[in-house]
Each structure stands twice: as structure tokens, then as C-alpha cells.
Amino acid sequence: MTSDRRLVKNVYTLIPPFKLTSERASRKDNMKKTYQFDVPCVYYYEINADTEVQARKILLDKGGLDIEGNLCLDEDNYKRAELVGVLQPQASEQKG
């Protein structure tokens, strides 16, 4: 059985706990990397239908588009986040 999974990706940029001033701050911000994470989560749906087969068809056809689910996510999900990418600053961004 195959399933169509729709992943929710949260992208976080690390921010230093201090403030830099003027030109140095702008240059430092432009040199930051962007870290991309996949955070495991579950969507919960309640679908009214006559049969399970019909309910699954509705879910496959309309899930995430015409019907809304509830995102189920707790703190442990963030602890299990998987780093999936690191974006380097672009050369044009580094020049400021």
C-alpha cells in the first residue's frame, strides 16, 4: 500500500544572542547560513462517509485541500527534527 505523505517543513535561521552595529551587523546577517529541518508530525482528520473505503477516497482526493485536519505536534517532535539541508549565503548577499 502506498501513501501520499505531505511533509511540513520548518526552516529556522540561527540568530546570535547579541546585536552588532551598522555595517558590521548587516555584513554578519548576510553571511548567516539557513538551516532546514524536517519535523515529524501527524495530521488528524475526521471524515464522514458510509464506508472506510469511501472515507479513504475522500481523504486522498481532498486531504489538505478541501478538508482541514488538525496538526498534532508536541515538543518531542522538535527534539527529533532531522537536519535536511544547509543553505550557504549567496555571493551577492555576502557583498552586502
N, CA, C and O of each residue as an XYZ file, in Angstrom:
384
protein
N       0.849     -1.182      0.000
C       0.000      0.000      0.000
C       0.890      1.239      0.000
O       1.754      1.386      0.865
N       0.686      2.107     -0.945
C       1.456      3.351     -0.979
C       0.611      4.464     -0.397
O      -0.618      4.431     -0.439
N       1.308      5.455      0.148
C       0.571      6.585      0.710
C       1.196      7.877      0.223
O       2.400      7.946     -0.025
N       0.377      8.886      0.091
C       0.829     10.201     -0.327
C       1.059     11.016      0.938
O       0.106     11.467      1.574
N       2.317     11.205      1.298
C       2.620     11.962      2.514
C       2.946     13.397      2.155
O       3.728     13.664      1.242
N       2.350     14.295      2.869
C       2.654     15.706      2.693
C       3.433     16.144      3.925
O       2.905     16.115      5.036
N       4.673     16.546      3.736
C       5.524     16.925      4.850
C       5.452     18.417      5.093
O       5.370     19.212      4.156
N       5.484     18.781      6.343
C       5.541     20.179      6.726
C       6.979     20.461      7.110
O       7.522     19.823      8.013
N       7.599     21.411      6.432
C       8.993     21.711      6.709
C       9.087     23.061      7.397
O       8.534     24.056      6.929
N       9.785     23.076      8.497
C      10.035     24.309      9.214
C      11.481     24.700      8.978
O      12.382     23.877      9.141
N      11.706     25.928      8.603
C      13.047     26.410      8.344
C      13.392     27.422      9.423
O      12.650     28.376      9.652
N      14.513     27.210     10.078
C      14.954     28.094     11.137
C      16.279     28.740     10.753
O      17.144     28.080     10.179
N      16.444     30.003     11.058
C      17.718     30.680     10.893
C      18.237     30.978     12.293
O      17.531     31.567     13.112
N      19.471     30.571     12.564
C      20.053     30.817     13.871
C      20.386     32.294     14.008
O      20.972     32.892     13.106
N      20.007     32.886     15.151
C      20.222     34.302     15.397
C      21.116     34.440     16.622
O      20.816     33.859     17.664
N      22.216     35.202     16.522
C      23.096     35.352     17.668
C      22.402     36.105     18.795
O      21.524     36.927     18.534
N      22.785     35.836     20.062
C      22.126     36.478     21.204
C      22.611     37.894     21.465
O      22.315     38.451     22.522
N      23.340     38.489     20.544
C      23.855     39.837     20.728
C      23.564     40.650     19.471
O      23.239     40.095     18.421
N      23.684     41.972     19.591
C      23.427     42.841     18.443
C      24.733     43.481     17.996
O      25.514     43.977     18.809
N      24.950     43.459     16.701
C      26.098     44.144     16.123
C      25.615     45.499     15.611
O      24.413     45.725     15.474
N      26.545     46.384     15.332
C      26.143     47.714     14.905
C      26.384     47.935     13.424
O      27.268     47.314     12.834
N      25.621     48.796     12.838
C      25.671     49.333     11.477
C      26.153     48.352     10.413
O      25.566     47.283     10.241
N      27.222     48.711      9.696
C      27.681     47.953      8.535
C      28.128     46.549      8.919
O      27.882     45.598      8.178
N      28.776     46.409     10.057
C      29.246     45.094     10.508
C      28.061     44.167     10.750
O      28.124     42.985     10.410
N      26.984     44.685     11.332
C      25.790     43.868     11.581
C      25.169     43.418     10.276
O      24.782     42.256     10.148
N      25.064     44.314      9.302
C      24.483     43.968      8.013
C      25.310     42.895      7.317
O      24.753     41.950      6.760
N      26.617     43.031      7.344
C      27.510     42.056      6.717
C      27.402     40.708      7.416
O      27.382     39.668      6.757
N      27.331     40.714      8.751
C      27.232     39.470      9.528
C      25.913     38.762      9.225
O      25.901     37.542      9.061
N      24.789     39.507      9.146
C      23.492     38.910      8.835
C      23.495     38.273      7.454
O      22.903     37.211      7.264
N      24.149     38.905      6.489
C      24.185     38.374      5.136
C      25.039     37.120      5.012
O      24.941     36.408      4.013
N      25.869     36.839      6.001
C      26.749     35.676      5.939
C      26.174     34.480      6.685
O      26.797     33.418      6.715
N      25.007     34.631      7.284
C      24.399     33.528      8.028
C      23.949     32.431      7.084
O      23.508     32.693      5.964
N      24.066     31.212      7.548
C      23.557     30.065      6.814
C      22.092     29.872      7.199
O      21.657     30.327      8.257
N      21.353     29.210      6.355
C      19.972     28.855      6.656
C      19.911     27.343      6.851
O      20.290     26.580      5.963
N      19.438     26.921      8.007
C      19.354     25.501      8.347
C      17.924     25.023      8.122
O      16.976     25.643      8.606
N      17.768     23.932      7.394
C      16.448     23.408      7.063
C      16.220     22.102      7.826
O      17.079     21.221      7.838
N      15.046     21.990      8.465
C      14.712     20.817      9.275
C      13.389     20.208      8.835
O      12.464     20.923      8.450
N      13.306     18.891      8.895
C      12.043     18.169      8.815
C      11.647     17.820     10.240
O      12.416     17.186     10.964
N      10.456     18.230     10.644
C       9.948     17.933     11.979
C       8.796     16.942     11.816
O       7.814     17.243     11.137
N       8.909     15.754     12.436
C       7.828     14.775     12.294
C       6.532     15.311     12.912
O       6.540     15.944     13.968
N       5.437     15.041     12.229
C       4.143     15.488     12.738
C       3.058     14.573     12.200
O       3.301     13.750     11.317
N       1.869     14.728     12.740
C       0.712     13.939     12.320
C      -0.438     14.901     12.090
O      -0.640     15.840     12.860
N      -1.193     14.660     11.022
C      -2.446     15.374     10.817
C      -3.587     14.430     11.162
O      -3.600     13.275     10.735
N      -4.541     14.924     11.934
C      -5.698     14.143     12.358
C      -6.906     14.644     11.588
O      -7.200     15.839     11.578
N      -7.608     13.712     10.939
C      -8.799     14.056     10.158
C      -9.997     13.266     10.665
O      -9.865     12.107     11.056
N     -11.154     13.895     10.657
C     -12.420     13.209     10.886
C     -13.240     13.372      9.614
O     -13.539     14.491      9.197
N     -13.602     12.245      9.000
C     -14.298     12.273      7.720
C     -15.593     11.484      7.826
O     -15.578     10.317      8.216
N     -16.691     12.098      7.490
C     -17.990     11.429      7.481
C     -18.176     10.716      6.148
O     -18.081     11.334      5.088
N     -18.439      9.419      6.204
C     -18.637      8.620      4.994
C     -19.418      7.363      5.363
O     -19.535      7.018      6.539
N     -19.946      6.687      4.355
C     -20.691      5.450      4.582
C     -19.772      4.264      4.867
O     -20.130      3.356      5.618
N     -18.577      4.279      4.255
C     -17.651      3.158      4.433
C     -16.232      3.692      4.620
O     -15.947      4.849      4.310
N     -15.354      2.838      5.128
C     -13.938      3.210      5.262
C     -13.324      3.486      3.892
O     -12.531      4.415      3.739
N     -13.691      2.680      2.901
C     -13.170      2.868      1.543
C     -13.532      4.253      1.023
O     -12.694      4.951      0.452
N     -14.783      4.642      1.225
C     -15.234      5.960      0.792
C     -14.491      7.060      1.565
O     -14.089      8.069      0.985
N     -14.314      6.858      2.862
C     -13.611      7.844      3.685
C     -12.157      8.004      3.221
O     -11.647      9.122      3.144
N     -11.496      6.889      2.912
C     -10.113      6.957      2.423
C     -10.036      7.675      1.071
O      -9.094      8.427      0.820
N     -11.020      7.445      0.209
C     -11.048      8.124     -1.093
C     -11.203      9.632     -0.900
O     -10.522     10.419     -1.558
N     -12.086     10.026     -0.010
C     -12.277     11.447      0.288
C     -10.970     12.037      0.818
O     -10.568     13.129      0.416
N     -10.316     11.317      1.715
C      -9.061     11.788      2.291
C      -7.988     11.955      1.210
O      -7.294     12.972      1.176
N      -7.854     10.965      0.334
C      -6.851     11.041     -0.730
C      -7.156     12.140     -1.736
O      -6.248     12.824     -2.208
N      -8.426     12.310     -2.063
C      -8.817     13.305     -3.060
C      -8.794     14.737     -2.523
O      -8.450     15.668     -3.250
N      -9.157     14.911     -1.259
C      -9.383     16.265     -0.751
C      -8.544     16.643      0.465
O      -8.579     17.792      0.905
N      -7.789     15.690      1.012
C      -6.987     15.981      2.205
C      -6.008     17.115      1.973
O      -5.245     17.098      1.007
N      -6.027     18.098      2.854
C      -5.139     19.232      2.741
C      -5.620     20.303      1.783
O      -5.061     21.399      1.749
N      -6.652     20.002      1.003
C      -7.157     20.991      0.048
C      -8.537     21.486      0.447
O      -8.711     22.649      0.808
N      -9.519     20.587      0.379
C     -10.898     20.978      0.674
C     -11.337     20.625      2.093
O     -12.316     21.173      2.599
N     -10.617     19.719      2.724
C     -10.937     19.384      4.118
C      -9.713     19.693      4.967
O      -8.573     19.515      4.538
N      -9.972     20.150      6.160
C      -8.876     20.525      7.048
C      -8.681     19.475      8.123
O      -9.636     18.899      8.644
N      -7.424     19.242      8.438
C      -7.082     18.368      9.542
C      -6.487     19.200     10.663
O      -6.280     20.405     10.521
N      -6.219     18.544     11.770
C      -5.590     19.213     12.903
C      -4.148     18.729     13.010
O      -3.883     17.526     13.020
N      -3.228     19.675     13.089
C      -1.825     19.345     13.249
C      -1.580     18.881     14.679
O      -1.901     19.590     15.632
N      -1.014     17.692     14.822
C      -0.692     17.137     16.140
C       0.825     17.143     16.262
O       1.518     16.409     15.557
N       1.326     17.970     17.155
C       2.763     18.171     17.269
C       3.083     18.533     18.710
O       2.505     19.466     19.268
N       4.001     17.793     19.308
C       4.399     18.174     20.656
C       5.904     18.426     20.699
O       6.598     18.234     19.701
N       6.392     18.845     21.828
C       7.787     19.253     21.976
C       8.765     18.160     21.563
O       9.824     18.464     21.013
N       8.439     16.903     21.814
C       9.335     15.812     21.439
C       9.562     15.744     19.937
O      10.626     15.315     19.491
N       8.570     16.162     19.151
C       8.737     16.165     17.697
C       9.877     17.101     17.289
O      10.645     16.781     16.381
N       9.989     18.244     17.947
C      11.069     19.173     17.632
C      12.418     18.585     18.030
O      13.424     18.835     17.366
N      12.445     17.812     19.098
C      13.693     17.165     19.526
C      14.144     16.122     18.511
O      15.334     15.824     18.417
N      13.201     15.562     17.749
C      13.536     14.550     16.743
C      13.697     15.157     15.346
O      13.762     14.431     14.355
N      13.760     16.475     15.274
C      13.905     17.142     13.975
C      15.174     16.660     13.280
O      16.218     16.473     13.906
N      15.056     16.465     11.969
C      16.184     15.985     11.166
C      16.679     17.130     10.284
O      15.902     17.741      9.549
N      17.968     17.410     10.363
C      18.563     18.420      9.502
C      18.592     17.870      8.083
O      19.192     16.824      7.834
N      17.950     18.566      7.153
C      17.866     18.072      5.768
C      18.627     18.955      4.791
O      18.785     18.590      3.626
N      19.091     20.091      5.239
C      19.837     20.952      4.338
C      20.417     22.160      5.036
O      19.910     22.618      6.060
N      21.493     22.665      4.458
C      22.107     23.905      4.923
C      22.345     24.758      3.681
O      23.049     24.350      2.757
N      21.757     25.928      3.676
C      21.931     26.848      2.549
C      23.027     27.843      2.890
O      22.978     28.510      3.924
N      24.008     27.935      2.016
C      25.100     28.886      2.196
C      24.638     30.251      1.696
O      23.802     30.328      0.797
N      25.172     31.327      2.268
C      24.833     32.653      1.761
C      25.291     32.760      0.305
O      26.331     32.216     -0.064
N      24.523     33.453     -0.507
C      24.869     33.664     -1.910
C      25.985     34.692     -2.012
O      26.099     35.564     -1.150
N      26.803     34.607     -3.042
C      27.908     35.534     -3.236
C      27.411     36.976     -3.271
O      28.055     37.862     -2.708
N      26.278     37.225     -3.921
C      25.748     38.594     -3.992
C      25.304     39.077     -2.620
O      25.390     40.271     -2.332
N      24.830     38.169     -1.764
C      24.432     38.541     -0.401
C      25.645     38.840      0.461
O      25.582     39.704      1.334
N      26.749     38.138      0.230
C      27.946     38.323      1.047
C      28.559     39.705      0.831
O      29.184     40.251      1.740
N      28.385     40.276     -0.361
C      28.958     41.588     -0.648
C      28.184     42.699      0.036
O      28.712     43.792      0.241
N      26.888     42.417      0.403
C      26.073     43.362      1.131
C      25.579     44.417      0.241
O      24.864     45.315      0.686
